[in-house]
Amino acid sequence: MGKISMTTPLVEMDGDEMTRIIWKMIKDDLILPYVDLKADYYDLGLVNRDATDDQVTLDAAEATKKYGVAVKCATITPNRARMQEYKLKKLYKSPNATIRAHLDGTVFRGPILVDGIEPYVRTWKKPIMLARHAYGDIYKNSEIKIGGPGKAELVYTEADTGIEHRQLIHDFSGPGIVQGIHNTDASITNFARTCFNYALAQKMDLWFSTKDTISKTYDGNFKEIFQDLYDSEYREKFEKAGITYFYTLIDDAVARVIRSEGGFVWALKNYDGDVMSDMMATAFGSLAMMTSTLVSPTGAYEYEAAHGTVQRHYYKYLNGEKESTNSVATIFAWTGALNKRGELDGNAALQHFAKTLERATLDTIAAGKMTGDLAAITTLSHVEKLDSEEFILAIRDTLDRELAE
């Protein structure tokens, strides 16, 4: 059987630590034997980001705009301990935040459901897709540590008239901290539009929640833009599709989510989405079973796993110890990108391969062959716990069999 050809490259962004090791295993064992891969490669490992002063991250984001499809490995966002460990020139920003801001995209995260791994919330029967606004808030903030008594103000100066608008934040009597965050109507509108379009494409209800009773201007602006766009452009489309748009306060939404059976898209601001996506992933079974897709308003897609670089397993790997790292979300990042590339290029063979690899991955787990994190929570009675490489090779055996069939 010849390899499947590709006409247009996808953007490949390599990463850090244990996920970088798994990335190579997946390519060598599950992708390259079957696909004549065309990839525009960027090394987003922390060492190379430091060597290029993080220009490689912007180059990768620009390439994603050009080619429309990217797949990304997990990367390190350094803190001061990491800065010392890797001897970095400076504390670099999150690569994900940089790419999101460059594409002005929305992050959609959803669980990978498989037989034998039951959600911790017993009412959940269907996936909950979490849509995270990928611009602004604390990820583009300005912060000042206050050393002593003084006045902190919010100041806006009109560009055309020079008129200043001032508002007192706090009159400090001693040391403290102050933070400034922002957003733009253009980005919020793009976020809302992408969420409405995604819900229509998936035929799922859309929920949106903020805290506009407390943040009457900032969060209130989000609520108004969503509602105005729904009323002017999407109400009729939603009614025709038999789905609904629903707004509520975020604390009420959390309670409703826990009582629901799932099956909807939940849109959230940047920080809220960051926190809730990890909660959602764990509640559905494992953070390693959560996909993450960045969708730009212009139709560019970037696929990655929702989890990090699995630092603890990486140190075990460096010491020559056996580790059992779940690679499912990273595999699904590759299949998502390959499927989208095939869809955009009219490459049915590539789409078929991507779907078959997803099915083979889930069938391997359903047959009782899985990594340690899943073996600890599965309801299956006969389980074989595999290390990272053994699990990927088990998937390859299943893939070969299902491709032959």
C-alpha positions in Angstrom: 0.0 0.0 0.0 1.5 3.3 -1.1 1.7 6.3 1.2 -1.1 8.9 1.0 0.1 12.1 -0.7 -0.5 15.7 0.3 -0.8 18.7 -2.0 -0.5 21.5 0.6 1.8 21.5 3.7 0.5 21.9 7.2 2.5 23.8 9.8 4.3 21.6 12.3 5.3 23.2 15.7 7.6 21.0 17.8 7.6 21.4 21.6 9.2 20.5 24.9 10.1 17.7 27.3 8.0 14.4 27.3 5.6 15.6 24.7 8.5 16.3 22.4 9.6 12.6 22.8 6.1 11.4 22.2 5.7 13.7 19.2 8.6 11.9 17.5 7.1 8.5 18.4 3.8 9.4 16.9 5.3 10.7 13.7 7.7 7.7 13.3 5.1 5.0 14.1 1.7 6.4 13.3 2.1 9.1 10.6 5.2 8.7 8.4 4.7 5.0 7.5 1.3 5.9 6.0 1.5 9.5 4.9 3.9 11.3 2.6 3.9 14.2 5.1 4.4 17.8 3.8 5.1 20.0 6.8 6.5 23.5 7.2 8.4 22.8 10.4 9.1 25.2 13.3 10.9 24.2 16.5 9.1 25.9 19.4 11.2 24.1 22.0 12.3 26.5 24.7 16.0 26.3 23.7 15.2 27.4 20.1 12.8 30.1 21.2 15.6 31.5 23.4 18.1 31.3 20.5 15.7 33.2 18.2 14.4 35.6 20.8 11.0 34.0 20.3 10.8 35.1 16.7 10.2 31.4 15.7 6.8 31.6 17.5 5.7 34.6 15.4 7.0 32.9 12.3 5.0 29.8 13.1 1.9 31.9 13.7 2.4 33.7 10.4 2.8 30.3 8.5 -0.5 29.2 10.1 -2.2 32.1 8.5 -0.5 31.2 5.2 -1.3 27.5 5.0 -4.5 27.5 7.1 -3.7 24.3 9.2 -1.2 23.7 12.0 -0.5 21.1 14.5 1.4 22.0 17.7 3.2 20.1 20.4 3.0 21.2 24.0 5.5 23.9 25.0 6.9 25.4 28.2 5.8 28.8 29.4 8.9 29.6 31.6 8.7 30.9 35.2 11.9 32.0 37.1 12.8 28.4 38.0 12.6 27.4 34.3 14.6 30.5 33.3 17.4 29.3 35.6 17.1 25.7 34.5 17.3 26.5 30.8 19.6 29.6 31.3 17.2 31.8 29.3 17.9 35.4 28.3 14.5 36.4 29.6 11.1 35.2 30.7 9.3 34.5 27.5 5.5 34.8 27.2 3.3 31.7 26.6 3.8 30.6 23.0 0.1 29.7 22.9 -0.9 33.2 24.0 1.4 34.7 21.3 -0.1 32.5 18.6 -3.7 33.2 19.8 -3.1 36.9 19.8 -1.5 36.8 16.4 -4.4 34.9 14.9 -7.1 36.5 17.1 -8.5 33.1 17.5 -10.9 31.2 19.7 -9.8 28.0 21.4 -12.3 25.1 21.4 -11.6 22.3 23.8 -13.6 19.0 24.0 -13.2 15.6 25.6 -12.3 12.4 23.8 -14.9 9.9 24.9 -14.0 6.2 25.0 -15.7 3.0 26.3 -14.4 2.1 29.8 -13.6 5.7 30.9 -16.6 7.2 32.5 -17.0 10.9 33.4 -16.8 11.7 37.1 -20.1 13.7 36.7 -22.6 11.0 36.4 -25.2 13.1 34.5 -22.8 13.8 31.5 -23.7 11.7 28.5 -22.4 13.9 25.7 -19.3 16.0 25.1 -19.2 19.6 26.4 -17.1 21.8 24.0 -15.5 24.7 25.8 -14.9 27.8 23.7 -12.2 30.1 25.2 -11.7 33.6 24.0 -8.0 33.7 23.1 -7.2 37.4 23.4 -6.6 40.0 26.2 -7.5 39.8 29.9 -4.6 38.9 32.2 -2.7 37.3 29.3 -2.0 40.7 27.9 -2.0 42.6 31.2 0.1 45.3 32.7 1.1 45.0 36.4 2.8 47.2 38.9 4.0 46.3 42.4 3.2 49.2 44.7 6.0 50.1 47.1 4.1 52.4 49.4 1.4 55.1 49.7 0.2 56.6 46.5 -2.7 56.8 44.0 -3.3 54.3 41.2 -5.5 55.6 38.4 -7.0 54.3 35.1 -6.2 56.8 32.4 -7.4 56.9 28.8 -6.2 59.6 26.4 -8.3 60.2 23.2 -6.0 60.0 20.2 -7.7 62.7 18.1 -8.4 65.3 20.8 -5.9 64.5 23.5 -8.6 64.6 26.2 -7.8 62.5 29.2 -10.3 60.3 31.1 -9.3 59.4 34.6 -10.7 57.0 37.2 -9.3 56.2 40.6 -8.4 52.5 41.0 -7.2 52.7 44.6 -5.6 55.2 47.0 -2.9 53.1 48.6 -1.8 53.7 52.2 0.9 51.0 52.0 2.4 48.4 49.7 0.2 46.5 47.3 -0.3 45.5 43.6 -2.3 46.9 40.7 -3.2 45.3 37.3 -4.6 46.6 34.1 -6.3 44.4 31.5 -8.0 45.2 28.2 -10.0 43.9 25.3 -11.3 45.2 22.0 -14.8 45.2 20.4 -13.2 43.8 17.3 -11.7 40.8 19.1 -14.9 40.1 21.1 -17.0 40.3 18.0 -14.7 37.8 16.2 -14.9 35.5 19.3 -18.7 35.7 19.3 -19.0 35.1 15.5 -16.6 32.1 15.7 -18.6 30.6 18.6 -21.9 31.1 16.7 -20.5 29.5 13.5 -19.0 26.6 15.4 -22.2 25.9 17.2 -24.1 25.9 13.9 -21.5 23.6 12.3 -21.7 21.1 15.3 -25.5 21.6 15.6 -25.0 22.2 19.4 -26.6 24.8 21.7 -24.3 27.7 22.6 -24.0 28.9 26.2 -22.1 32.1 27.1 -21.4 33.3 30.7 -19.6 36.1 32.4 -20.0 38.1 35.6 -21.7 41.3 34.3 -23.5 42.0 37.6 -20.1 42.8 39.1 -18.1 43.8 36.1 -20.8 46.0 34.6 -18.7 47.6 31.9 -16.0 45.1 31.0 -18.0 41.8 31.2 -21.2 43.7 30.3 -19.6 44.7 26.9 -19.0 41.0 26.2 -22.6 40.2 26.9 -24.0 43.0 24.8 -21.8 42.2 21.8 -22.9 38.5 21.9 -26.5 39.4 22.2 -26.5 42.1 19.4 -24.7 39.7 17.0 -27.1 36.9 17.8 -30.1 39.1 17.2 -28.9 40.7 14.0 -27.2 37.7 12.3 -27.8 34.4 14.0 -31.2 34.1 15.6 -32.9 32.9 12.5 -30.1 30.5 11.6 -30.2 29.0 15.1 -34.0 28.6 15.0 -33.8 26.9 11.6 -31.1 24.5 12.9 -33.1 23.7 16.0 -30.5 25.0 18.5 -30.5 27.8 21.0 -28.2 30.6 22.4 -28.3 31.0 26.1 -26.6 33.6 28.4 -26.3 33.3 32.2 -23.9 34.4 34.9 -20.8 32.2 35.2 -21.7 31.0 38.7 -25.1 29.9 37.5 -23.6 28.3 34.4 -21.2 26.2 36.6 -24.2 24.8 38.5 -26.1 24.2 35.3 -23.2 22.5 33.7 -22.8 20.0 36.5 -26.5 19.1 36.4 -26.6 18.9 32.5 -26.2 15.8 30.3 -23.7 17.8 28.1 -24.0 18.2 24.4 -23.4 22.0 24.0 -20.7 24.6 23.4 -19.8 26.7 26.5 -18.2 30.0 25.6 -16.0 31.7 28.2 -13.6 34.7 28.5 -9.9 34.0 28.4 -9.1 33.3 32.0 -12.4 31.6 32.8 -11.9 29.3 29.8 -8.3 28.5 30.9 -9.5 27.3 34.3 -12.7 25.6 33.3 -11.1 23.6 30.4 -8.8 21.8 32.9 -11.7 21.2 35.2 -13.7 19.8 32.3 -10.9 17.6 31.1 -10.4 16.0 34.5 -14.1 15.6 35.1 -14.5 13.7 31.8 -11.7 11.4 32.9 -8.2 12.7 32.0 -6.5 15.9 30.9 -4.7 13.8 28.4 -8.0 13.0 26.7 -8.9 16.6 25.8 -8.5 18.2 22.4 -7.7 21.9 21.8 -8.4 23.6 18.5 -7.6 27.3 17.8 -9.9 28.8 15.1 -9.2 32.2 13.7 -11.9 34.5 12.2 -10.2 34.0 8.8 -10.5 30.2 8.9 -7.1 29.1 10.1 -6.9 26.1 12.4 -4.3 25.0 14.9 -4.6 21.7 16.7 -2.9 20.6 19.9 -3.3 18.7 23.1 -4.9 20.6 26.0 -2.2 19.4 28.5 1.4 20.5 29.1 4.8 19.0 28.6 4.5 16.3 31.3 7.6 17.4 33.1 7.6 14.7 35.8 7.6 11.9 33.2 10.3 13.6 31.2 12.7 13.5 34.2 11.9 9.8 34.6 12.6 9.3 30.9 16.0 11.1 31.2 16.9 8.8 34.1 16.2 5.7 32.0 13.1 4.8 33.9 9.9 3.4 32.4 7.1 6.0 32.1 3.5 5.6 30.9 2.5 8.9 29.3 -0.9 9.2 27.7 -0.5 10.3 24.0 -4.1 10.3 23.0 -4.7 14.0 22.9 -1.4 14.5 20.9 -2.5 11.8 18.5 -5.8 13.6 18.0 -4.0 16.9 17.4 -2.3 15.2 14.5 -5.5 13.5 13.2 -7.4 16.8 13.6 -4.9 18.7 11.5 -4.6 15.9 8.9 -8.4 15.7 8.6 -8.8 19.4 8.2 -6.0 19.5 5.6 -7.7 16.8 3.7 -11.1 18.6 4.0 -9.6 21.9 2.6 -7.7 20.1 -0.1 -10.4 17.7 -1.1 -8.1 14.8 -0.1 -10.5 12.0 0.9 -7.8 9.5 1.4 -6.1 11.7 4.0 -9.4 12.3 5.8 -10.1 8.5 5.9 -6.6 7.8 7.3 -7.1 10.5 10.1 -10.5 9.1 11.1 -9.2 5.5 11.0 -6.2 6.4 13.3 -8.7 8.0 15.7 -10.8 4.9 15.7 -7.8 2.7 16.1 -6.7 4.7 19.2 -10.0 4.4 20.9 -10.4 0.7 19.9 -7.0 0.0 21.5 -8.1 1.5 24.8 -11.5 -0.2 24.6 -9.7 -3.5 24.2 -8.0 -2.9 27.6 -4.6 -1.7 26.4 -3.9 1.7 27.9 -1.5 4.0 29.8 -1.3 4.2 33.5 -3.5 7.2 34.0 -6.4 5.5 32.3 -5.7 2.1 33.9 -6.2 3.8 37.2 -9.8 5.0 36.4 -11.2 2.6 33.8 -14.3 0.5 34.5 -12.9 -2.3 32.3 -12.1 -5.5 34.1 -9.2 -6.8 32.0 -6.5 -4.1 31.6 -3.0 -4.2 30.3 -1.0 -1.2 31.5 1.5 -0.1 28.8 4.4 2.4 28.8 4.4 5.3 26.3 6.1 3.4 23.4 4.2 0.2 24.0 0.9 2.1 23.8 1.7 3.8 20.5 2.9 0.4 19.0 -0.3 -1.2 20.2 -2.3 1.5 18.4 -0.2 0.9 15.3 -1.1 -2.8 15.4 -4.8 -1.9 15.6 -4.4 0.7 12.8 -2.8 -1.8 10.5 -5.6 -4.3 11.1 -8.4 -1.7 10.6 -6.7 -0.2 7.4 -6.5 -3.7 6.0 -10.2 -4.3 6.7 
